[in-house]
Each structure stands twice: as C-alpha cells, then as structure tokens.
Amino acid sequence: MIFVHDRGQMCNNILQFGHIYAWCREHGRRAVSVRFAYKYQYFHICRTKYHHFLTYAAAKYAAKLRLIPSVDFDLERQADETGMDRLMRRHGTMLVDGWTVHFYDLFRKYLAEIRELFAFLPEVEQEAQLRMMPWLTREGCVCLGVHIRRGDYARFLGGRYFYDDATMQRLIREFSQLMKGKAVVAFVCGNDPGLDEEAYRRAVPEVRFVFPKGNPGEDLCLLSHCDYLIGAPSTFSLVAAMYRDLPLYWIRQPEATLSEQSFSRFDVLFRKIEEVFGPV
C-alpha cells in the first residue's frame, strides 16, 4: 500500500494523488490519500475504503516513527519518470511526498477512473445545480466560469498571475463578443471576499453575473458544469476543466485580446504545469 501525503491546497492534492494512483493501478498496488482521508470532504474518494481519519493518523505517525519508509520526491530530485518508478518499486508499504512526482502518460491512461474517484458527492452536486438551474435550461445560453485568484497570488511568483478587476472585466466582455449575440451568464468564483460585484455588472451590462459564494467543493463543481472557463493559471481551474475536458483560457498575457484560439484543453495545459509555474 502506498500512502500519499499531498501538499498544497485541494486541487494540487487531486493532481498529485492522481499521478500516484495511476502508477499504482498500472502496477497492481493500492494508493490511499492521507489528505482526502480527513479533509476536503466533497468527493467520492472520501467515502471509499481506508479514507478516514484513522488512516491519516496511522500513516502520519508510522512514517514519523519510521515504522514505514517515507520518500520525499523533492529531496530525491528524480529528474525523470524512470527514477521515480524505481523509488516506488523499492518498498511494499510506504508514504510518498513531494511536488515533483509525475507520471503524465499513466495519469492520462487512468483519467476516467481518477474522475470517478473525485466525482462530487450528491449534496455538492445538488448545491451547484441549484445555483445553475435557471440558466442550464435556457436554449442558446452560454455559461462562462470565471475563476478569480487573489490572496496568495499577490506574492506567488512575484504577483505574475495576480490580475485586477479591469482585466477580468475586459476578458468577460471580449468573451461575450465572441459568442456573437448568445446570452452569456458568468459564474464568478474565487478567493476575494471583497470583490465588487456591482462593478462587474456595471462594466459588462450585456452579461448576466452570478457570484455563487460556495465552499471550495461547490465552486469547483459549478465551474466543472460551465461551457467555458477563464482564469489565472491555477490547479483549481485546471481540475474544473478536467471533469468534462472544458475549453479553458489560462491568462498568461493579460494584455492580449481574447480569441477562440486562446482556449486550450486539460491534457495540453496539464503537461505545461512546469512551464507555467516553474518546477513543481
């Protein structure tokens, strides 16, 4: 059994665990997420075997007391998947840690199973559907998911992907123009509690705005049901796109005009994580 000690926040954890899970599936091993054993209780995986607080505590203290081996891929500095594979094969039961572990081809191979593991619980789906229902049934209505990342992004990478409201409003306006007269509803999620909602409505009056204010699971679920996604590069919008392979625009050149070619897909952006964020 391989216990996965995920780092960072919720969607980082989903992708990190997905890599290890895919490797384990390929080699007949079992993977258990330490993080989803006790935290982020929004997903199917949280109700599967071994995913409970006792597992979290047992794995954490077994590794701390050196009852099971622990491997930190960041410290090992393995540069390729071959080296990572050797480390994974070395022990039967172990705790793995670190940002740099990745098995992209295997992740893609088992993507359908990873989606099933991280399917949203019924109560999360229900809450997202309630917020979207008035618009999902309207013919010709386009749902745009907008993820506004503030908070830590003011400092992350020197503020490279910290975008102001004017930039986000302009991109929403340009998206509406791309839709050529179709009714656009923008579902704006993010981590800025002081967001001026009325400023968005005044700046882009042709778009209907919804500010769901859900918990992280509900926001992620809602974004995954939109037709298009726009946001600063983050694993949150990337995972939202993963569920239904949605067209996603990661804003890397905020001055650029939005076009149909601006949007990409999960598999392309997933493989560009290190290019966008640096080695992770």
Salt bridges, closest charged atoms under 4 A:
GLU26 OE1 - LYS109 NZ 2.85
ASP72 OD2 - ARG7 NH2 2.64
ASP74 OD2 - ARG7 NH1 2.91
GLU81 OE2 - HIS102 ND1 3.91
ASP85 OD1 - HIS27 NE2 3.64
ASP85 OD2 - ARG89 NE 2.48
ASP97 OD2 - HIS5 ND1 3.26
ASP97 OD1 - ARG7 NE 2.81
ASP105 OD1 - ARG271 NH2 2.76
GLU113 OE1 - ARG25 NE 2.67
GLU123 OE2 - ARG47 NH2 2.82
GLU125 OE1 - HIS225 NE2 2.93
GLU127 OE2 - ARG131 NH1 3.30
ASP152 OD2 - ARG149 NH2 3.08
ASP165 OD1 - ARG150 NH2 2.73
GLU174 OE2 - ARG170 NH1 3.07
ASP192 OD2 - ARG150 NH1 2.68
GLU197 OE1 - ARG201 NH1 3.98
GLU197 OE2 - LYS213 NZ 2.32
GLU198 OE2 - ARG201 NH1 2.93
GLU218 OE1 - ARG131 NH1 3.73
ASP267 OD1 - ARG108 NE 3.92
ASP267 OD1 - ARG271 NE 3.69
GLU274 OE2 - HIS102 NE2 3.65
GLU275 OE2 - ARG252 NH1 3.17
